[in-house]
Amino acid sequence: MTAVRHIPYKNRLAKLVQAPGGKRIGDALNDAKANLAELTDICLAEIDRAIAAVQAASAAETKTAETFDEVYAASNEMTGLAGLFGREDLGKAAHSLCELLDRSGSWERCPPVALKVHVDSLALLRHPDALSPMELAAILGGLEKVARKTARAAE
């Protein structure tokens, strides 16, 4: 019978985390906010590009499976970016569009009115400062109703 030898593993990261020094949590958070502020213009431009892509694809006379996938990808991208840059309502609308497209599965099964409402809402919610809190709530509430109605119709 052979003896089992246990060799303790030394985790370098755990050792570094426990070592004194480094940044304080508040400093790290402030640095993260500063880094995000530097990216704001770039990411908002990317959100604008995604909104334009969604508008163009949804308004095109010829809709293909590729454009359907592109609209889904663009709205999914907006969902991820919007919350980071103070556009939570835009993120909710983009997520709702993803849900609509998911339930529909194709252009043919996607209700045109529901699609138009979502696309128009994205453009409005991109500039939330131009809307009152009541208007924001009305837009999001309307999207919620459209999503529920579309979900029931898809069942």
Backbone as a printed PyTorch tensor [residue, N CA C, xyz], in Angstrom:
tensor([[[  0.8390,  -1.1710,   0.0000],
         [  0.0000,   0.0000,   0.0000],
         [  0.8900,   1.2410,   0.0000]],

        [[  0.5370,   2.2020,  -0.8600],
         [  1.3440,   3.4170,  -0.9400],
         [  0.6870,   4.5190,  -0.1180]],

        [[  1.5140,   5.3550,   0.3990],
         [  1.0260,   6.4730,   1.2120],
         [  0.6430,   7.6340,   0.2990]],

        [[ -0.3940,   8.3180,   0.6770],
         [ -0.8550,   9.4680,  -0.0910],
         [ -0.2260,  10.7190,   0.5120]],

        [[  0.4040,  11.4850,  -0.3310],
         [  0.9920,  12.7460,   0.1360],
         [  0.1280,  13.8960,  -0.3230]],

        [[ -0.2410,  14.7370,   0.5670],
         [ -1.0150,  15.9300,   0.2300],
         [ -0.0550,  17.0970,   0.1100]],

        [[ -0.0840,  17.7070,  -1.0740],
         [  0.7550,  18.8840,  -1.3020],
         [ -0.1810,  20.0790,  -1.3710]],

        [[ -0.0840,  20.9530,  -0.3810],
         [ -1.0180,  22.1010,  -0.3930],
         [ -0.7410,  23.0140,  -1.5950]],

        [[ -1.8310,  23.4030,  -2.2450],
         [ -1.7300,  24.2970,  -3.4060],
         [ -1.6920,  25.7230,  -2.8980]],

        [[ -0.7680,  26.4850,  -3.4130],
         [ -0.6540,  27.8840,  -3.0180],
         [ -1.2990,  28.7390,  -4.1020]],

        [[ -2.4180,  29.3280,  -3.7530],
         [ -3.1640,  30.1600,  -4.6870],
         [ -2.5780,  31.5630,  -4.6580]],

        [[ -1.9650,  31.9570,  -5.7450],
         [ -1.3010,  33.2590,  -5.8260],
         [ -2.2890,  34.4110,  -5.6750]],

        [[ -3.4540,  34.2960,  -6.3020],
         [ -4.4480,  35.3520,  -6.2160],
         [ -4.9450,  35.5310,  -4.7820]],

        [[ -5.2310,  34.4110,  -4.1130],
         [ -5.6840,  34.4990,  -2.7180],
         [ -4.6250,  35.1750,  -1.8540]],

        [[ -3.3820,  34.8750,  -2.1060],
         [ -2.2850,  35.4810,  -1.3490],
         [ -2.2150,  36.9900,  -1.6160]],

        [[ -2.3990,  37.3780,  -2.8810],
         [ -2.3580,  38.8040,  -3.2290],
         [ -3.5330,  39.5650,  -2.6220]],

        [[ -4.7050,  38.9440,  -2.6110],
         [ -5.8910,  39.5920,  -2.0610],
         [ -5.7320,  39.8220,  -0.5610]],

        [[ -5.0920,  38.9080,   0.1090],
         [ -4.9220,  39.0160,   1.5560],
         [ -3.7470,  39.9060,   1.9440]],

        [[ -2.8900,  40.2170,   0.9920],
         [ -1.7120,  41.0420,   1.2920],
         [ -2.1300,  42.4850,   1.5590]],

        [[ -1.4150,  43.1650,   2.4570],
         [ -1.7420,  44.5660,   2.7160],
         [ -1.4230,  45.4400,   1.5040]],

        [[ -2.1020,  46.5920,   1.4430],
         [ -1.8660,  47.5170,   0.3360],
         [ -2.9800,  47.4410,  -0.6780]],

        [[ -2.7420,  48.0220,  -1.8380],
         [ -3.7460,  48.0230,  -2.8870],
         [ -4.6880,  49.2030,  -2.7580]],

        [[ -5.7430,  49.1880,  -3.5370],
         [ -6.7070,  50.2810,  -3.5360],
         [ -7.7920,  50.0410,  -2.5090]],

        [[ -8.2930,  51.1170,  -2.0050],
         [ -9.4700,  51.0320,  -1.1510],
         [-10.6880,  50.8770,  -2.0460]],

        [[-11.7470,  50.3140,  -1.4990],
         [-12.9570,  50.0480,  -2.2870],
         [-13.5080,  51.3390,  -2.8850]],

        [[-13.5680,  52.3900,  -2.1060],
         [-14.0870,  53.6700,  -2.6030],
         [-13.2570,  54.2050,  -3.7560]],

        [[-11.9220,  54.0790,  -3.6380],
         [-11.0430,  54.5290,  -4.7240],
         [-11.2460,  53.6950,  -5.9850]],

        [[-11.3960,  52.3990,  -5.7990],
         [-11.6140,  51.5150,  -6.9500],
         [-12.9360,  51.8450,  -7.6370]],

        [[-13.9750,  52.1090,  -6.8470],
         [-15.2730,  52.4680,  -7.4310],
         [-15.1910,  53.7960,  -8.1720]],

        [[-14.4930,  54.7650,  -7.6050],
         [-14.3280,  56.0570,  -8.2850],
         [-13.5530,  55.9030,  -9.5810]],

        [[-12.5210,  55.0640,  -9.5650],
         [-11.7520,  54.8070, -10.7900],
         [-12.6290,  54.1330, -11.8500]],

        [[-13.4690,  53.1980, -11.4070],
         [-14.3620,  52.5200, -12.3530],
         [-15.3440,  53.5110, -12.9710]],

        [[-15.8900,  54.4090, -12.1570],
         [-16.8120,  55.4310, -12.6790],
         [-16.1060,  56.3300, -13.6810]],

        [[-14.8690,  56.7060, -13.3880],
         [-14.1030,  57.5550, -14.3070],
         [-13.8370,  56.8260, -15.6200]],

        [[-13.5240,  55.5460, -15.5320],
         [-13.2870,  54.7640, -16.7500],
         [-14.5590,  54.6490, -17.5860]],

        [[-15.7000,  54.4330, -16.9210],
         [-16.9700,  54.3770, -17.6480],
         [-17.2990,  55.7210, -18.2900]],

        [[-16.9940,  56.8210, -17.5890],
         [-17.2700,  58.1510, -18.1350],
         [-16.5010,  58.3710, -19.4300]],

        [[-15.2800,  57.8370, -19.5060],
         [-14.4790,  57.9660, -20.7240],
         [-15.1040,  57.2080, -21.8900]],

        [[-15.8330,  56.1450, -21.5760],
         [-16.4380,  55.3170, -22.6240],
         [-17.8520,  55.7310, -22.9950]],

        [[-18.4280,  56.6590, -22.2500],
         [-19.8310,  57.0160, -22.4460],
         [-20.1290,  57.4330, -23.8780]],

        [[-19.3660,  58.3650, -24.4210],
         [-19.6370,  58.8430, -25.7790],
         [-19.5340,  57.7310, -26.8100]],

        [[-18.5400,  56.8760, -26.6600],
         [-18.3500,  55.7700, -27.5970],
         [-19.5360,  54.8060, -27.5240]],

        [[-19.9480,  54.4690, -26.3090],
         [-21.0390,  53.5060, -26.1410],
         [-22.3890,  54.0880, -26.5450]],

        [[-22.6090,  55.3670, -26.2680],
         [-23.8700,  55.9850, -26.7100],
         [-23.9250,  56.0590, -28.2310]],

        [[-22.7740,  56.2780, -28.8610],
         [-22.7260,  56.2460, -30.3310],
         [-23.0430,  54.8400, -30.8370]],

        [[-22.5910,  53.8300, -30.1140],
         [-22.8920,  52.4450, -30.4900],
         [-24.3810,  52.1470, -30.3150]],

        [[-24.9760,  52.6970, -29.2600],
         [-26.4230,  52.5500, -29.0580],
         [-27.1700,  53.2360, -30.2000]],

        [[-26.7260,  54.4290, -30.6020],
         [-27.3490,  55.1300, -31.7300],
         [-27.2460,  54.3090, -33.0100]],

        [[-26.0970,  53.6670, -33.2180],
         [-25.9000,  52.8220, -34.3930],
         [-26.8730,  51.6470, -34.3540]],

        [[-27.0350,  51.0530, -33.1730],
         [-27.9390,  49.9100, -33.0300],
         [-29.3870,  50.3250, -33.2800]],

        [[-29.7800,  51.4960, -32.7710],
         [-31.1430,  51.9840, -33.0080],
         [-31.3640,  52.2080, -34.5020]],

        [[-30.3860,  52.8120, -35.1750],
         [-30.4950,  53.0540, -36.6200],
         [-30.6040,  51.7330, -37.3850]],

        [[-29.8490,  50.7260, -36.9550],
         [-29.9090,  49.4170, -37.6150],
         [-31.2830,  48.7770, -37.4350]],

        [[-31.8360,  48.8930, -36.2370],
         [-33.1640,  48.3430, -35.9660],
         [-34.2070,  49.0710, -36.8080]],

        [[-34.1080,  50.3980, -36.8720],
         [-35.0640,  51.1850, -37.6620],
         [-34.9890,  50.8130, -39.1350]],

        [[-33.7720,  50.7200, -39.6610],
         [-33.6110,  50.4120, -41.0830],
         [-34.1220,  49.0110, -41.4210]],

        [[-33.7600,  48.0360, -40.6020],
         [-34.1610,  46.6570, -40.8890],
         [-35.6720,  46.4720, -40.7470]],

        [[-36.2630,  47.1240, -39.7520],
         [-37.7030,  46.9400, -39.5550],
         [-38.5260,  47.6890, -40.5960]],

        [[-37.9390,  48.7260, -41.2110],
         [-38.6560,  49.4910, -42.2290],
         [-38.4080,  48.9670, -43.6450]],

        [[-37.4510,  48.0740, -43.8010],
         [-37.1040,  47.5680, -45.1310],
         [-38.2750,  46.7990, -45.7350]],

        [[-38.4260,  46.9300, -47.0410],
         [-39.5030,  46.2090, -47.7250],
         [-39.2330,  44.7140, -47.7490]],

        [[-37.9680,  44.3550, -47.9720],
         [-37.5920,  42.9490, -47.9920],
         [-36.9410,  42.6000, -46.6650]],

        [[-37.5940,  41.7170, -45.9310],
         [-37.0740,  41.3000, -44.6380],
         [-36.6280,  39.8440, -44.7480]],

        [[-35.3870,  39.6010, -44.3400],
         [-34.8340,  38.2540, -44.4220],
         [-34.5550,  37.7180, -43.0260]],

        [[-34.2110,  36.4460, -42.9790],
         [-33.8410,  35.8360, -41.6980],
         [-32.5940,  36.5130, -41.1270]],

        [[-31.6910,  36.9540, -42.0140],
         [-30.4790,  37.6300, -41.5640],
         [-30.8070,  38.9740, -40.9170]],

        [[-31.7320,  39.7310, -41.5130],
         [-32.0770,  41.0230, -40.9190],
         [-32.8290,  40.8170, -39.6010]],

        [[-33.6040,  39.7450, -39.5130],
         [-34.2770,  39.4190, -38.2540],
         [-33.2360,  39.1970, -37.1570]],

        [[-32.2170,  38.4120, -37.4810],
         [-31.1430,  38.1330, -36.5250],
         [-30.3620,  39.3990, -36.1820]],

        [[-30.1630,  40.2730, -37.1780],
         [-29.4440,  41.5250, -36.9290],
         [-30.2240,  42.4300, -35.9750]],

        [[-31.5330,  42.5000, -36.1510],
         [-32.3620,  43.3160, -35.2600],
         [-32.3070,  42.7440, -33.8440]],

        [[-32.3750,  41.4300, -33.7430],
         [-32.2890,  40.8100, -32.4160],
         [-30.9280,  41.1200, -31.7720]],

        [[-29.8570,  40.9670, -32.5360],
         [-28.5140,  41.2180, -31.9960],
         [-28.3560,  42.6770, -31.5760]],

        [[-28.8670,  43.5980, -32.3820],
         [-28.7520,  45.0230, -32.0540],
         [-29.5480,  45.3670, -30.7990]],

        [[-30.7430,  44.8100, -30.6730],
         [-31.5480,  45.1000, -29.4840],
         [-30.9340,  44.4410, -28.2520]],

        [[-30.3400,  43.2920, -28.4240],
         [-29.6590,  42.6240, -27.3130],
         [-28.4410,  43.4410, -26.8710]],

        [[-27.7310,  43.9890, -27.8220],
         [-26.5780,  44.8360, -27.5100],
         [-27.0220,  46.0720, -26.7240]],

        [[-28.1230,  46.6760, -27.1440],
         [-28.6480,  47.8410, -26.4230],
         [-29.0340,  47.4750, -25.0040]],

        [[-29.6080,  46.3040, -24.8330],
         [-30.0010,  45.8560, -23.5010],
         [-28.8000,  45.8520, -22.5700]],

        [[-27.6740,  45.3850, -23.0710],
         [-26.4720,  45.3150, -22.2530],
         [-25.8360,  46.6610, -21.9790]],

        [[-25.8160,  47.5180, -22.9740],
         [-25.1150,  48.8050, -22.8270],
         [-25.9370,  49.8750, -22.1140]],

        [[-27.2120,  49.8620, -22.3090],
         [-28.0480,  50.9730, -21.8510],
         [-27.9600,  51.2210, -20.3460]],

        [[-28.0440,  50.1750, -19.5620],
         [-28.0230,  50.3360, -18.1140],
         [-26.7220,  50.9000, -17.5780]],

        [[-25.6380,  50.5910, -18.2470],
         [-24.3360,  51.1030, -17.8050],
         [-24.2250,  52.6120, -17.9280]],

        [[-25.0190,  53.1730, -18.8190],
         [-24.8560,  54.5890, -19.1220],
         [-26.1260,  55.3950, -18.8540]],

        [[-26.8400,  55.0010, -17.8150],
         [-27.9910,  55.7760, -17.3600],
         [-29.1980,  55.7300, -18.2660]],

        [[-29.3290,  54.6870, -19.0580],
         [-30.4680,  54.5590, -19.9610],
         [-31.2290,  53.2690, -19.6510]],

        [[-31.6010,  53.1060, -18.3750],
         [-32.2630,  51.8740, -17.9520],
         [-33.5730,  51.6480, -18.6980]],

        [[-34.3180,  52.7290, -18.9310],
         [-35.5930,  52.5860, -19.6400],
         [-35.3740,  52.1180, -21.0790]],

        [[-34.3360,  52.6130, -21.7170],
         [-33.9910,  52.1590, -23.0630],
         [-33.6420,  50.6750, -23.0240]],

        [[-32.9210,  50.2690, -22.0000],
         [-32.5830,  48.8540, -21.8450],
         [-33.8150,  47.9860, -21.6910]],

        [[-34.8030,  48.4770, -20.9340],
         [-36.0530,  47.7300, -20.7670],
         [-36.7930,  47.6020, -22.0960]],

        [[-36.8030,  48.6910, -22.8740],
         [-37.4810,  48.6530, -24.1750],
         [-36.7570,  47.7080, -25.1360]],

        [[-35.4350,  47.7470, -25.1250],
         [-34.6580,  46.8560, -25.9890],
         [-34.8790,  45.3990, -25.5820]],

        [[-34.9460,  45.1440, -24.2860],
         [-35.2060,  43.7870, -23.8040],
         [-36.6000,  43.3380, -24.2350]],

        [[-37.5510,  44.2450, -24.1620],
         [-38.9120,  43.9220, -24.5920],
         [-38.9340,  43.5740, -26.0810]],

        [[-38.1320,  44.3040, -26.8790],
         [-38.0420,  43.9820, -28.3080],
         [-37.4310,  42.5920, -28.5050]],

        [[-36.4160,  42.2680, -27.7190],
         [-35.8320,  40.9230, -27.7940],
         [-36.8840,  39.8640, -27.4950]],

        [[-37.6860,  40.1200, -26.4610],
         [-38.7480,  39.1750, -26.1000],
         [-39.7630,  39.0270, -27.2360]],

        [[-40.1310,  40.1530, -27.8340],
         [-41.0790,  40.1210, -28.9600],
         [-40.5180,  39.2740, -30.0970]],

        [[-39.2700,  39.5040, -30.4370],
         [-38.6540,  38.7560, -31.5310],
         [-38.4980,  37.2860, -31.1730]],

        [[-38.1350,  37.0170, -29.9200],
         [-38.0170,  35.6310, -29.4630],
         [-39.3280,  34.8810, -29.6230]],

        [[-40.4050,  35.5090, -29.1700],
         [-41.7170,  34.8520, -29.2360],
         [-42.1860,  34.6770, -30.6790]],

        [[-41.8370,  35.6500, -31.5170],
         [-42.2770,  35.5920, -32.9100],
         [-41.4720,  34.5710, -33.7000]],

        [[-40.1750,  34.6230, -33.5670],
         [-39.3150,  33.6760, -34.2660],
         [-39.0180,  34.0170, -35.7120]],

        [[-39.8020,  34.9010, -36.3130],
         [-39.5630,  35.2970, -37.7040],
         [-40.3320,  36.5860, -37.9780]],

        [[-39.9730,  37.2280, -39.0910],
         [-40.6910,  38.4530, -39.4760],
         [-42.1640,  38.1590, -39.7290]],

        [[-42.4400,  37.0120, -40.3340],
         [-43.8090,  36.6850, -40.7120],
         [-44.7320,  36.5900, -39.5000]],

        [[-44.2010,  36.1260, -38.3820],
         [-45.0170,  35.9410, -37.1750],
         [-44.9340,  37.1250, -36.2200]],

        [[-44.1380,  38.1200, -36.5660],
         [-43.9590,  39.2950, -35.7010],
         [-45.0130,  40.3450, -36.0600]],

        [[-45.8710,  40.7020, -35.1180],
         [-46.9140,  41.6920, -35.4210],
         [-46.2970,  43.0450, -35.8040]],

        [[-46.5930,  43.5590, -36.9940],
         [-45.9830,  44.8080, -37.4550],
         [-46.2160,  45.9920, -36.5230]],

        [[-47.3970,  46.0850, -35.9470],
         [-47.6980,  47.2080, -35.0530],
         [-46.8450,  47.1170, -33.7910]],

        [[-46.7070,  45.9170, -33.2410],
         [-45.8880,  45.7300, -32.0380],
         [-44.4330,  46.0690, -32.3330]],

        [[-43.9600,  45.6670, -33.5020],
         [-42.5920,  45.9870, -33.8910],
         [-42.4030,  47.4970, -34.0090]],

        [[-43.3390,  48.1710, -34.6640],
         [-43.2320,  49.6240, -34.8450],
         [-43.2450,  50.3500, -33.4980]],

        [[-44.1010,  49.9180, -32.5900],
         [-44.1610,  50.5380, -31.2580],
         [-42.8110,  50.4140, -30.5620]],

        [[-42.2030,  49.2560, -30.6470],
         [-40.9090,  49.0490, -29.9990],
         [-39.8200,  49.9060, -30.6380]],

        [[-39.7910,  49.9250, -31.9540],
         [-38.7570,  50.6890, -32.6600],
         [-38.9020,  52.1790, -32.3570]],

        [[-40.1160,  52.6910, -32.3980],
         [-40.3400,  54.1040, -32.0860],
         [-39.9670,  54.4110, -30.6380]],

        [[-40.2550,  53.4810, -29.7410],
         [-39.9310,  53.6830, -28.3250],
         [-38.4240,  53.7550, -28.1050]],

        [[-37.6740,  52.9470, -28.8280],
         [-36.2140,  52.9870, -28.6880],
         [-35.6830,  54.3790, -29.0200]],

        [[-36.1920,  54.9460, -30.1020],
         [-35.7340,  56.2780, -30.5050],
         [-36.1000,  57.3270, -29.4520]],

        [[-37.2890,  57.2240, -28.8900],
         [-37.7100,  58.1800, -27.8610],
         [-36.9050,  58.0260, -26.5750]],

        [[-36.6830,  56.7860, -26.1590],
         [-36.0160,  56.5310, -24.8850],
         [-34.5110,  56.7600, -24.9380]],

        [[-33.9680,  56.9290, -26.1080],
         [-32.5330,  57.2290, -26.2250],
         [-32.2220,  58.5750, -25.5780]],

        [[-33.1860,  59.4820, -25.5860],
         [-33.0100,  60.8240, -25.0030],
         [-34.0340,  61.0250, -23.8880]],

        [[-33.8240,  60.3790, -22.7450],
         [-34.8380,  60.4070, -21.6860],
         [-35.0410,  61.7950, -21.0730]],

        [[-34.0520,  62.6750, -21.1860],
         [-34.1900,  64.0140, -20.6090],
         [-35.2690,  64.8200, -21.3250]],

        [[-35.6000,  64.4420, -22.5540],
         [-36.6240,  65.1640, -23.3150],
         [-38.0350,  64.7100, -22.9360]],

        [[-38.1340,  63.7050, -22.0760],
         [-39.4350,  63.1570, -21.6950],
         [-39.6950,  63.3880, -20.2090]],

        [[-40.9500,  63.6010, -19.8850],
         [-41.3220,  63.7430, -18.4740],
         [-41.4040,  62.3490, -17.8510]],

        [[-41.3610,  62.2790, -16.5300],
         [-41.5110,  60.9660, -15.8820],
         [-42.8220,  60.2720, -16.2570]],

        [[-43.8800,  61.0480, -16.4370],
         [-45.1590,  60.4590, -16.8440],
         [-45.0770,  59.8740, -18.2500]],

        [[-44.3840,  60.5810, -19.1480],
         [-44.2380,  60.0720, -20.5180],
         [-43.3910,  58.8000, -20.5300]],

        [[-42.3260,  58.7930, -19.7380],
         [-41.4940,  57.5860, -19.6440],
         [-42.3150,  56.4050, -19.1450]],

        [[-43.0940,  56.6410, -18.0920],
         [-43.9190,  55.5750, -17.5300],
         [-44.9580,  55.0990, -18.5450]],

        [[-45.5270,  56.0210, -19.3020],
         [-46.5320,  55.6580, -20.3090],
         [-45.9160,  54.8050, -21.4140]],

        [[-44.7200,  55.1730, -21.8400],
         [-44.0480,  54.3980, -22.8960],
         [-43.7600,  52.9910, -22.4140]],

        [[-43.1730,  52.8720, -21.2280],
         [-42.8340,  51.5470, -20.7090],
         [-44.0800,  50.7260, -20.4080]],

        [[-45.1090,  51.3810, -19.8880],
         [-46.3670,  50.6780, -19.6370],
         [-46.9980,  50.1770, -20.9240]],

        [[-46.9350,  51.0030, -21.9710],
         [-47.4640,  50.5930, -23.2730],
         [-46.7110,  49.4100, -23.8460]],

        [[-45.3820,  49.4250, -23.7110],
         [-44.5890,  48.2930, -24.2000],
         [-44.9260,  47.0180, -23.4380]],

        [[-45.1580,  47.1650, -22.1440],
         [-45.5120,  46.0110, -21.3280],
         [-46.8380,  45.4090, -21.8040]],

        [[-47.8160,  46.2780, -22.1030],
         [-49.1150,  45.7960, -22.5980],
         [-48.9580,  45.0970, -23.9400]],

        [[-48.1560,  45.6900, -24.8250],
         [-47.9280,  45.0850, -26.1440],
         [-47.2610,  43.7260, -25.9770]],

        [[-46.2810,  43.6480, -25.0770],
         [-45.5810,  42.3840, -24.8600],
         [-46.5280,  41.3100, -24.3240]],

        [[-47.3950,  41.6820, -23.3740],
         [-48.3480,  40.7180, -22.8220],
         [-49.3130,  40.2330, -23.9060]],

        [[-49.8280,  41.1740, -24.6870],
         [-50.7820,  40.8150, -25.7470],
         [-50.1230,  39.9150, -26.7820]],

        [[-48.8940,  40.2430, -27.1420],
         [-48.1630,  39.4210, -28.1190],
         [-47.8810,  38.0430, -27.5540]],

        [[-47.5460,  37.9720, -26.2650],
         [-47.2880,  36.6760, -25.6400],
         [-48.5370,  35.8090, -25.6420]],

        [[-49.6770,  36.4040, -25.3450],
         [-50.9320,  35.6380, -25.3620],
         [-51.2510,  35.1410, -26.7700]],

        [[-50.9910,  35.9980, -27.7650],
         [-51.2880,  35.6180, -29.1450],
         [-50.3630,  34.5010, -29.6160]],

        [[-49.1500,  34.4580, -29.0770],
         [-48.1810,  33.4380, -29.5040],
         [-48.4740,  32.0730, -28.8990]],

        [[-49.2570,  32.0370, -27.8330],
         [-49.5590,  30.7590, -27.1680],
         [-50.5040,  29.9100, -27.9480]]])
